[in-house]
């Protein structure tokens, strides 16, 4: 490993992150009873401009009055380019007590954006004597943000996670799609014609590069990479496929923009019993190999070595974390 030590963000379960509009308080109690790992109360895109002041009051009241159980609680504030943002931060932090864990910052474009929020949050915490240090969730959803994602990821020790905001990212890059996440039939190639002149179509994943880049930036700075929304909440198979793609690339979880997606996210981003069993067998085999002075050993016809230990430990630790939260 490099001599540089990567400080890891606080270990939180982040398999599912449920979005709840701050302008719809009738949904709050139901969200509190959900199986989501993280809930973010939204003051930004899901709230119409005229409703934002009341939504802010709704969120403050909810954080104070509702029993949110084991959930990690976050509030998505409005963007730095709006006049709503400063009041979102000041009012929520000054009035919402200590139940809040995270602030979600949308459309982060530069490291300076994070610095500005860090300064404001630090001042409010000091002035109010807040005991709990607020963490940051950052949404990378513009071309500028993706260009600067590596600098953004290292901009503050408050940052815990990076999220891929696929819809605004598509708009920012002028991608030819109106869907929110998922596949696009135009992102495909044709095989060469066979002897009968027939050709096959192979769809690709138009979001692969963006998510892979976000994962690298997050992991290089000890953060959790989280895949964003999947708009078609009537397509559970499509959601699962998108979630598995994100999990394979290294994401820890995915947004749920509808309550039905929470269980899907928890399913996709939880290691299976078979995976955990295999991971434990790897650790046992490597422990025996170490006693024998070996750095590698064969298990089920495959070579395992010290890199295998690190992979197995990740799975086992995740399973323990899920078990502890159950």
Secondary structure, DSSP 8 states (H G I E B T S, - for coil): --SS----------SEEEEEETT-GGGHHHHHTS--SEEEEESSTTS-GGGHHHHHHHHHHHHHHS--TT-EEEEE---TTSSSHHHHHHHHHHHSTT---EEEE-S--SHHHHHHHHHHHHHHHHHHT-SS--EEEEEE-SHHHHHTHHHHHTS-TTEEEEEE-HHHHHHHTT-S--SSSS--TTSEEE----TTS---EEE--TTHHHHHHHHHHHHHTT-EEEE---S-TT-HHHHHHHHHHHHHHT--EEEESSTHHHHHHHHHTS--HHHHHHHHHHHHHHHHHHHTT-SEEEETTEEEEHHHHHHHHHHHHHHHHHHHH-
